[in-house]
Amino acid sequence: MPVEKLERESATVVKHTGSHYWVSPLPVWDPVCCVVRGKIRIKELHTTNPIAVGDIVDYEKQEDGGGIITRIHSRKNYIIRKSVNLSRQAHIIAANIDIAFLVYTLAFPETITTFADRFLVTCEAYRVPAVIILNKSDLLENFRENVERFKEIYTSAGYRIIETSSVTGEGIEELREVCKGKLSLVSGISGTGKSSLINCLDPTLRLRTGEISGYHLQGKHTTTFYEVHPLSTGGYIIDTPGIRGFGLIEIEEEELSHYFPEMLRILKGCRFAPCTHTHEPGCAVKEAVEKGEISPERYSSYLGMLEEEGKYR
């Protein structure tokens, strides 16, 4: 006999594994396993995943306890990156995020700044507030000069930085306060300690963690799926698999500088509009770099994104 449809409800996607999606009517935590009707697509985006964690969807409950997703609500924001297969497709990491945490490590493993800058540019482009977590502070005693330079670069750009350690507990309470009442995303390369940090925020979660490869000083993937976890102290947090690269998508060359907050503040001072901030005379951005008001590291990242347009878009 066919399974009869029951009532239709709205809920947030809290986990995605292959063809199955778990949804829950947040703030109520009551996940239901759903599948998707084949006709559902996001027409304006060529993405590998038409539905992402954080999406609000309508679904029809079924008598067997599961559900069928029938509609995806409009997103207030999302984080998207170029698909790793170098096709023209993209992958949506998560949607409807209140705050995105970029977990950054200066060592064990070292996060490449270009990765961080691409992530932050994407957050700016898609209206996702971002905070940088400088993790593993207990291992940085011999890197204090690097720590101070890093903080100088990104605080002057306009980003909040929270230094944390899952070993000493530094910064955990501050992080917990920021997460309260929000749907937060935690992202970064493999091995930066994302799952360990989440375990510190709420020890009842007991997420699986991994070791760092001693040979390559790189992390191993421990989180397999994008998944929302409820925090006992309030709010919800999305754990994500480690990412090794972050290709930009849907960002035009003339718009790129708008997503560097320190550049955006002074763009009106450029003689030409639009200005690529590369060769034009009377460029306020180049002048700010020369004066030390914009870090050469961030400006170098900006130039790299322009040069690699053909590869990453």
Secondary structure, DSSP 8 states (H G I E B T S, - for coil): ----EEEEEEEEEEEEETTEEEEE-TTS---EEEEE-TT---TT--BS-SS-TT-EEEEEEETTS-EEEEEE---S-EEEEE-TT-SS-EEEEEES-SEEEEEE-SSSS---HHHHHHHHHHHHHTT--EEEEE--GGG-GGGHHHHHHHHHHHHHHT-EEEE--TTT-TTHHHHHHHHTTSEEEEE-STTS-HHHHHHHH-TTS------B-TTT--B-----S-EEEE-TTSSEEEE----S-----S--GGGGGGGSHHHHTTGGGSSSSS--SSS-TT-HHHHHHHHTSS-HHHHHHHHHHHHTHHHH-
